[in-house]
Amino acid sequence: VQLQASGGGLVPAGGSLRLSCKASGFTYAYYAIAWIRQAPGKGREWVSCISASGGTTDYADSVKGRFTISRDNANLTVFLQMDSLEVEDTAIYYCGAYYLGPLHTNTIVTTADSSAYDYWGQGTQVTVSS
């Protein structure tokens, strides 16, 4: 059972990256998936979340209009398309899976607390250079 985050790297300001969060070993369909990041010397920050159905999404104000979250349930993968990257986006990006069950497939979560998630990925480093 795991979440595998990937796709990070070094990119100049204004560039783009696409992160992936691949799930395995659990009933992925009933989980909301969130991205959380932690910049050097700072606490964790909730970035975005997509509901189990994919019908509901939300973003932190700091990334709204620049990041897009989506999910491919057939391939158990959630993506975070990051455009117009800024130096302030430099962080380790984690994905978390939050169980909500079959009655709440349009609900999202907005917590950055890793202990609230049922599964937590290992993180992928994103570095944006000026």
C-alpha positions in Angstrom: 0.0 0.0 0.0 1.6 3.2 -1.0 1.5 6.6 -2.7 4.3 7.5 -5.0 4.9 11.1 -5.8 7.1 12.0 -8.8 7.7 14.6 -11.4 9.7 17.2 -9.4 12.8 18.9 -10.7 14.7 22.1 -11.3 12.9 24.7 -13.4 13.4 28.4 -14.1 10.8 30.9 -12.9 7.9 31.0 -15.3 8.3 27.4 -16.3 6.1 24.4 -15.8 6.2 21.0 -14.1 3.7 18.2 -13.9 3.6 16.1 -10.7 2.1 12.7 -10.4 0.8 10.8 -7.4 0.4 7.1 -8.2 -1.6 4.9 -5.8 -1.4 1.2 -5.2 -2.8 -1.4 -2.8 -6.0 0.3 -1.7 -9.5 1.2 -2.9 -8.5 4.4 -4.5 -12.0 5.3 -5.7 -13.2 6.5 -2.2 -10.3 8.7 -1.4 -9.9 12.5 -1.9 -6.3 13.2 -2.9 -4.5 16.3 -1.8 -1.1 17.9 -2.5 0.7 19.5 0.4 4.1 21.2 0.2 6.9 22.2 2.6 9.3 24.9 1.8 12.8 25.0 3.5 12.4 26.3 7.0 8.6 26.6 6.8 5.7 24.5 7.9 3.5 22.4 5.6 1.1 24.2 3.3 -2.0 22.7 1.8 -1.9 23.3 -2.0 -4.8 21.6 -3.7 -7.3 18.7 -3.4 -9.5 16.7 -5.7 -12.5 14.7 -4.7 -12.8 11.0 -5.2 -15.1 11.6 -8.2 -12.9 14.3 -9.6 -15.9 16.6 -9.7 -14.7 19.0 -6.9 -11.3 20.7 -6.7 -9.9 23.5 -4.7 -6.6 25.4 -4.5 -4.7 27.6 -2.0 -4.9 31.2 -2.9 -1.1 31.2 -3.5 -1.4 28.8 -6.5 -4.9 29.5 -7.8 -4.9 30.2 -11.5 -1.5 28.7 -11.9 -1.9 25.1 -10.8 -4.4 22.5 -12.0 -5.2 19.2 -10.3 -6.8 16.2 -12.1 -7.1 12.5 -11.6 -7.2 9.4 -13.7 -9.0 6.8 -11.7 -8.5 4.1 -14.2 -4.7 4.4 -13.6 -4.9 5.4 -9.9 -3.0 8.6 -10.5 -3.5 12.2 -9.6 -1.7 15.0 -11.4 -0.7 18.5 -10.4 0.0 20.7 -13.4 2.1 23.6 -12.3 2.4 26.6 -14.6 4.0 30.1 -14.2 6.1 28.7 -11.4 7.6 31.2 -9.0 10.7 31.0 -6.7 8.2 30.8 -3.8 6.9 27.5 -5.1 10.2 25.8 -4.2 9.3 23.0 -1.8 9.0 19.3 -1.3 5.6 18.3 -2.6 3.7 15.5 -0.9 0.5 13.8 -1.8 -2.0 12.4 0.7 -5.0 10.2 0.4 -8.0 10.9 2.7 -10.7 8.2 3.0 -14.2 9.7 2.7 -16.2 6.6 1.6 -18.8 6.1 -1.2 -21.2 8.7 0.1 -18.8 11.6 0.0 -17.2 11.3 -3.4 -17.5 15.0 -4.1 -16.0 16.2 -0.8 -12.5 17.6 -0.6 -10.1 18.2 2.4 -7.9 21.1 3.1 -5.7 20.0 5.9 -1.9 20.1 5.7 -1.6 17.8 8.7 0.0 14.5 7.5 -1.5 12.6 10.4 -5.0 13.3 9.1 -4.4 11.3 5.9 -4.7 7.6 5.6 -1.8 7.4 3.2 1.1 9.7 2.6 3.6 9.8 -0.2 7.3 10.2 0.1 7.5 13.7 -1.5 9.1 15.1 -4.6 11.4 18.1 -4.7 10.5 21.1 -6.8 13.1 23.8 -7.2 12.3 27.0 -9.1 15.3 29.2 -9.9 15.2 33.0 -10.4 
